[in-house]
Amino acid sequence: MEGKATQLFLQLTPRSMAMDGPEAKTSIRLTSKATNATLFEKSLEGECRLLSFSQATTAYVIGVTSTMGTWRGVVAVLYLDERAASGAHLRDAKGPGEKFFALSAVASVDGDMIAFVSQTRSPATTGGFRLQLLDVARDRLRDLGAPPAPPPLDPELQSECKAGRARGWADPNVGGMYEDMDANIITFADGKLRASYGADTCKARAKKRTVKEWSLTP
């Protein structure tokens, strides 16, 4: 992913398949666009994913993925300012809190806002997922309400669900893994976050939709 003056690279070393083998590690490297010089480098325990680059804060937003029971999702959010060479550093986002757990994320075009399907209570529960909005500049997580349903299952997994059955987040029949939201379900436009709802099933999105919207600056 590219920032204004830098590029950020993540290199994953997968978790060992051995019973007592080492966990996954992610190498983070920030380089200058102008010179290709390395400005910041660090190895982190766990699997990381780039969520956005915030234009307002010139910071990369990184999600740390981990396993919680039979679920696997984002358990922490980190910020890395692209001006790391001038003294900034990798830091924890405070807004999500220590009990944060997310199964999907959608960032605004400018990267300043990230919508999560997440929860902040422990222990996390199947019915506890909410649509939550992270304002990166303010480092504030705001609860909006019930999230849209997860995407329909891939064709090879649809044998696991009965026709017409709704699918919830962390559905015990198919597992609770982090997944990307399908197009046009959560969007950002005109200073608002919009979420699309319908009588969705595990095999298809409903054609009839209801759209709810929230201002990004309440």
C-alpha positions in Angstrom: 0.0 0.0 0.0 1.2 3.5 -0.8 1.0 6.6 1.4 1.9 10.2 0.4 5.6 9.8 0.4 6.1 6.1 1.4 5.2 2.5 0.7 4.4 -0.1 3.3 5.2 -3.8 2.8 4.0 -6.6 5.0 5.6 -10.1 4.7 3.9 -12.9 6.5 5.7 -16.0 7.9 2.9 -18.5 8.4 2.2 -20.3 11.6 3.9 -23.7 11.8 1.7 -26.7 11.4 3.6 -28.5 14.2 1.7 -28.9 17.5 4.2 -26.8 19.4 5.5 -24.8 16.4 5.9 -21.0 16.4 3.1 -18.7 15.7 2.8 -16.6 12.6 5.0 -13.5 12.3 4.7 -10.4 10.1 7.6 -8.3 9.0 6.7 -4.6 8.5 8.9 -2.4 6.3 8.3 1.2 5.4 10.2 2.6 2.5 10.6 6.0 0.8 9.1 6.5 -2.6 11.8 8.9 -3.6 14.9 6.9 -2.6 13.5 3.4 -1.8 15.4 3.6 1.5 14.0 1.7 4.5 12.6 4.2 7.0 11.1 1.8 9.6 11.3 -2.0 10.0 9.8 -4.2 12.7 8.8 -7.9 13.1 5.5 -8.5 14.9 4.0 -11.7 16.4 0.8 -12.7 14.6 -0.7 -12.1 11.2 -1.2 -8.5 10.1 -3.3 -6.9 7.4 -3.3 -3.4 6.0 -6.7 -1.8 6.5 -6.1 1.7 5.1 -3.8 4.7 4.8 -5.3 7.7 6.5 -4.8 10.9 4.5 -5.7 13.1 7.5 -3.1 11.6 9.8 -0.6 10.2 7.2 -0.8 7.0 9.1 -1.1 3.4 7.9 -3.8 1.5 9.8 -2.9 -2.1 10.4 -5.1 -4.9 11.8 -3.6 -7.7 13.8 -5.4 -11.0 13.3 -5.5 -13.8 15.8 -7.5 -16.9 16.8 -10.1 -16.8 19.6 -11.5 -20.2 20.2 -12.8 -21.4 16.8 -12.9 -17.8 15.4 -10.2 -15.9 13.7 -10.4 -12.1 13.3 -8.8 -8.7 14.0 -8.1 -8.4 17.7 -6.0 -5.1 17.6 -5.5 -2.1 15.5 -2.1 -0.3 15.0 -1.1 3.0 13.5 2.2 3.7 11.7 2.8 7.3 10.7 4.7 7.5 7.4 6.9 10.1 9.0 8.4 7.4 11.2 12.0 8.5 10.3 11.3 11.8 12.2 10.5 10.1 15.4 7.0 8.6 15.1 6.5 4.9 15.8 4.1 2.0 15.6 1.4 2.6 18.3 -1.8 0.9 19.5 -5.1 2.4 18.5 -6.9 3.3 21.8 -10.4 3.6 20.3 -11.2 -0.1 19.7 -10.1 -1.0 23.2 -8.5 -4.2 24.6 -11.5 -6.5 24.0 -12.0 -5.6 20.3 -12.7 -8.4 17.9 -13.7 -7.8 14.2 -14.7 -10.2 11.4 -14.8 -7.6 8.6 -13.7 -4.1 7.7 -14.4 -1.5 5.0 -12.4 1.7 4.7 -13.4 5.0 3.2 -11.6 6.1 0.1 -9.4 8.6 2.0 -8.7 5.9 4.7 -9.8 8.2 7.5 -12.8 6.1 8.5 -13.1 2.3 8.8 -16.4 0.5 9.3 -16.0 -2.8 11.3 -18.3 -5.7 12.0 -17.0 -6.1 15.5 -17.7 -6.2 19.2 -15.9 -4.8 22.2 -17.1 -7.1 25.0 -15.5 -10.2 26.4 -16.2 -13.0 25.9 -17.3 -12.3 22.4 -20.6 -13.9 21.4 -22.2 -15.0 18.1 -25.0 -12.5 18.5 -22.8 -9.7 19.8 -21.4 -8.3 16.5 -22.2 -4.7 15.7 -21.6 -2.2 12.9 -18.9 0.1 14.4 -17.1 3.1 12.9 -13.5 4.0 13.7 -12.5 7.7 13.2 -8.8 7.3 12.7 -8.0 11.0 13.3 -9.9 11.1 16.6 -9.0 7.5 17.4 -12.6 6.9 18.4 -14.8 3.9 17.9 -18.5 4.6 17.6 -21.3 2.0 17.8 -23.9 2.4 15.0 -26.2 -0.6 15.4 -26.8 -4.1 13.9 -24.4 -4.9 11.0 -25.5 -6.1 7.5 -25.5 -9.8 7.1 -22.2 -11.4 6.0 -21.6 -12.2 2.3 -23.1 -15.3 0.7 -21.0 -18.4 1.1 -18.7 -19.4 -1.7 -20.3 -22.1 -4.0 -18.1 -24.9 -2.6 -19.4 -24.2 0.9 -23.1 -23.8 0.1 -23.8 -27.4 0.8 -23.4 -26.5 4.4 -26.5 -24.3 4.4 -30.1 -25.0 3.7 -31.9 -22.9 1.1 -33.4 -19.8 2.5 -31.5 -19.9 5.8 -30.1 -16.7 7.0 -26.4 -16.5 7.8 -25.0 -14.7 10.8 -21.5 -13.5 11.7 -19.4 -16.3 13.2 -22.1 -18.8 12.0 -21.2 -22.0 13.8 -22.1 -24.1 10.8 -19.3 -22.6 8.6 -16.9 -21.1 11.2 -16.1 -17.6 12.3 -13.3 -16.3 10.0 -12.4 -12.8 9.0 -13.8 -12.0 5.5 -14.1 -9.1 3.1 -17.5 -7.6 2.7 -19.0 -7.8 -0.8 -19.4 -4.7 -2.9 -22.0 -2.0 -2.2 -23.1 -3.4 1.2 -21.1 -0.9 3.3 -20.1 2.3 1.5 -18.9 5.8 2.1 -20.2 8.9 0.2 -21.1 12.5 0.8 -19.9 12.6 4.3 -22.0 9.5 5.3 -21.6 5.8 5.9 -24.3 3.7 4.3 -25.2 0.1 5.0 -27.5 -2.1 3.0 -29.9 -4.6 4.6 -32.2 -7.2 3.3 -33.6 -10.7 3.9 -30.2 -12.2 2.9 -29.5 -15.9 3.0 -26.3 -17.9 3.1 -26.6 -18.4 -0.7 -27.6 -15.0 -2.0 -28.3 -11.3 -1.2 -31.9 -10.3 -1.3 -33.0 -8.1 -4.2 -35.1 -5.8 -2.0 -32.8 -3.6 0.1 -33.1 -1.1 2.9 -30.3 1.4 3.3 -29.5 3.1 6.6 -27.0 6.0 6.8 -25.0 7.8 9.4 -23.1 11.1 9.3 -19.4 10.6 9.7 -19.3 13.6 12.0 -22.1 13.3 14.6 
